[in-house]
Amino acid sequence: MSNTYTQIYIQVVFATKGRNIKIKSEVRAQIEKYICGIFKNKKQKVLAIYVNPDHVHIFFSYKNLQIAIPELIKTVKIESTNFINEKNLCFGKLSWQEGYGAFSYAKSQKDKVINYVLNQEKHRSKKNFREEYMEMLNAFEIEFNNEYLFEFYDD
């Protein structure tokens, strides 16, 4: 679209189905690179990504409004699942849980969010995924139904 200018920062979080398929740390970089390629093909720019053993954080600059966020995340999930399973990067077949969290940030928060995403290992030592995700939902004042949250298990 001509004369349309946007700059929107979004962090997306989604988890493995059942959270019982663990993504091994030695393949993390390979999966991150592949997911970044999906975003690039959709004309989006990943600013930070971290693939945890059972969930993913992606912070990106949402510029091309010709693809809706739900369509983008659906594509990322489908294509990354196919890649991970075709390359046998996990024990068993990986699939992602339904849904995701998407959180918007101001440009002034960009560096802080990049740092947060890239330092997931450090955060994992302080709080588990459930605590982290619930904290994000509450901080953004997002109403939710516990029935529809990710499947959480004790970390």
C-alpha positions in Angstrom: 0.0 0.0 0.0 1.4 3.4 -0.9 1.6 6.1 1.7 1.0 3.6 4.5 3.7 3.6 7.2 3.7 1.4 10.3 6.0 0.4 13.1 4.6 -2.1 15.5 6.6 -4.3 17.9 5.0 -7.6 18.9 6.2 -10.4 21.2 4.6 -13.8 20.5 4.8 -16.8 22.8 3.6 -20.3 22.1 4.2 -23.8 23.6 4.7 -27.4 22.5 1.6 -29.5 22.7 1.5 -31.4 25.9 4.8 -29.7 26.7 6.2 -33.3 26.8 8.2 -33.0 23.5 11.4 -31.2 24.5 13.4 -29.3 21.9 17.0 -30.1 22.5 19.4 -27.2 23.1 21.8 -28.4 20.4 19.1 -27.9 17.7 17.8 -24.6 19.1 19.9 -22.4 16.8 18.8 -24.4 13.7 15.1 -24.0 14.6 15.5 -20.3 15.4 17.2 -19.7 12.0 14.4 -21.5 10.2 11.7 -19.6 12.0 13.4 -16.3 11.2 13.4 -17.3 7.6 9.6 -17.8 7.7 9.2 -14.3 9.1 11.6 -12.9 6.4 9.6 -14.6 3.7 6.5 -12.9 5.0 8.3 -9.6 5.0 8.6 -9.3 8.8 11.7 -8.7 10.8 12.6 -10.8 13.8 14.4 -8.7 16.4 14.9 -11.5 19.0 14.0 -15.2 19.2 14.5 -17.9 21.8 13.4 -21.5 21.4 13.1 -22.9 24.9 12.7 -26.7 25.4 8.9 -26.4 25.5 8.0 -22.9 24.3 9.1 -20.1 22.0 9.4 -16.3 22.4 9.6 -14.3 19.2 9.9 -10.5 19.2 9.4 -9.0 15.8 8.7 -5.8 13.9 5.3 -6.1 12.3 5.5 -3.9 9.2 3.7 -5.7 6.4 0.1 -5.4 7.3 -0.9 -7.5 4.3 -0.6 -10.6 6.5 -2.7 -10.7 9.7 -0.9 -11.8 12.9 -3.1 -14.9 13.3 -2.2 -16.0 9.7 1.5 -15.3 10.3 1.6 -17.3 13.5 -0.3 -20.2 11.9 2.2 -20.3 9.1 5.1 -20.2 11.5 3.7 -23.0 13.5 2.8 -25.2 10.5 6.1 -24.7 8.7 8.3 -25.0 11.8 6.5 -28.2 12.8 7.1 -29.7 9.4 10.7 -28.7 9.4 11.4 -30.0 13.0 9.6 -33.3 12.2 11.2 -33.9 8.8 14.7 -33.3 10.2 13.9 -35.4 13.3 15.1 -32.6 15.6 13.0 -33.9 18.6 12.3 -37.3 20.0 8.8 -38.2 18.7 6.6 -35.9 16.7 6.5 -32.2 17.7 3.3 -30.1 17.4 2.5 -26.8 18.9 -0.4 -26.2 21.3 -3.4 -24.2 19.9 -3.2 -20.5 20.5 -0.5 -18.1 21.4 0.1 -14.9 23.4 0.8 -11.7 21.4 1.9 -8.6 23.3 2.6 -5.2 21.8 5.4 -2.8 22.9 6.4 0.8 22.3 9.7 1.6 20.5 11.1 2.8 23.8 10.7 -0.7 25.2 12.4 -2.4 22.2 15.9 -3.0 23.8 14.4 -4.2 27.1 12.2 -6.8 25.3 15.1 -7.9 23.1 17.2 -8.4 26.2 14.4 -10.3 27.9 13.9 -12.7 25.0 17.6 -13.4 24.4 18.1 -14.1 28.1 15.5 -16.8 28.6 17.8 -19.2 30.3 18.4 -16.7 33.0 14.7 -16.1 33.4 14.0 -19.9 33.6 16.2 -20.1 36.7 13.9 -17.6 38.4 10.4 -18.6 37.4 8.8 -21.3 35.4 6.9 -20.9 32.1 3.5 -20.8 33.8 4.6 -18.0 36.1 6.2 -16.0 33.3 3.1 -16.3 31.0 0.6 -15.5 33.7 2.7 -12.4 34.6 2.6 -11.3 31.0 -1.2 -11.7 30.8 -1.7 -9.8 34.0 0.8 -7.0 33.1 -1.1 -6.4 29.8 -4.4 -6.7 31.6 -5.6 -9.5 29.3 -8.7 -11.2 30.4 -8.5 -15.0 30.1 -10.2 -18.2 31.0 -8.0 -20.8 32.7 -9.7 -23.5 30.6 -8.2 -22.1 27.4 -4.6 -21.4 28.6 -1.7 -23.6 27.6 -1.4 -27.0 29.1 0.9 -26.2 32.1 2.8 -28.8 34.1 5.2 -28.3 36.9 8.5 -27.2 35.6 
